[in-house]
Amino acid sequence: MATALQKVQEVERRVQSVEQPFTDQFDQLNRGVVTSFQKGNITLLEFVDLIEAYNDSISQLNRLKADRVSAYEELNYLVGEDLFR
């Protein structure tokens, strides 16, 4: 059970260190990319590349959040109670 708790703490630390800065910065970057494309400052290929990179980053964040849910579920299972909902 101690290992499961350590896993929860580690994944929670990783999510907290990434989630808010990532969300703020990437939303702002995404708006900037769209604006630059609309103004003709970047090509369609550059736009698509940047949007794909944005989508990949969002996917990585979602995987990290899924890891967090799994860690909490494992701890709940080991304890035999719903500690976290």
Secondary structure, 3 states (H helix, E strand, C coil): CHHHHHHHHHHHHHHHHHHHHHHHHHHHHHHHHHHHHHHCCCCHHHHHHHHHHHHHHHHHHHHHHHHHHHHHHHHHHHHCCCCCC
